[in-house]
Amino acid sequence: MSEVFETLAFYFSYPFVRYALLVGVAIALCSSLLGVTLVLKRFSFIGDGLSHVAFGGVAIAGVLSISNEMIVVLPITVVSAIFLLMTGQNTKIKGDAAIALISVGSLALGYLLLSMFSSSSNISGDVCSTLFGGTSILTLSSADVWLCVIMSVLVIGVFLLFYNKIFSVTFDETFACATGVKANIYNLIIAVITAIIIVLAMNLVGSLLISALIICPALSAMRLFGSFRAVIISSAVISVVCALAGILTAILISVPVGPTIVAANIVVFVISCIVGKIFIKTDK
């Protein structure tokens, strides 16, 4: 055990490890807060679809040789989030059909662009790293860290500022509209925040695994608690703990960070299900 602590202390002496932990915690916290709302509103599909859109944005940035991918990826993902929200409310275009179209189209277009125009000789490696996460979280610059932290603080601030409105829209949108709450505006805020979190999380877990980072902590918390506030808090704790455990484990045994974090979330979910069934009695 002492060898493990010595190894961790050695790694912590490097700034890139501290940067990875800081960014990982910030992103995990943001993801967990919004994940509860997305699960309860049955908007989980939006996160999955937008993660594929983000991959297409990364491909476009790569083809245009833009070093700061977020300049391209963030606007594309936000616009797609607004589009998906509008189609989901349009009776002529089913939301799940729009998700399927955008998801598959973005993945196909992204890979096609990388295959045709990429200057890298390792296209398969670049695609795999983007989809499933690689070592990019360990190569963040101080500017990247500050950008992630600032945007994470903004996301958390917006969520706390509109907490009551988001709560009302989440549980009973019809009643919220009847009381004067402009549900469309808050649904738009949720969609835009989701897009921002997905763009931030790409460096952490990869575009295909982002939805797990958003959804798994919320599902685990719901197996243990019944109130919205308790689920929000426990989801945040679970997400942060899993992110820390995943990053540290990945560093110690030299495995990809993204899949390790998701695996930690899956383990916690299974444990939460067992604990919920054994110790928590539900009224029937």
Disulfide bonds with the S-S distance in Angstrom:
none
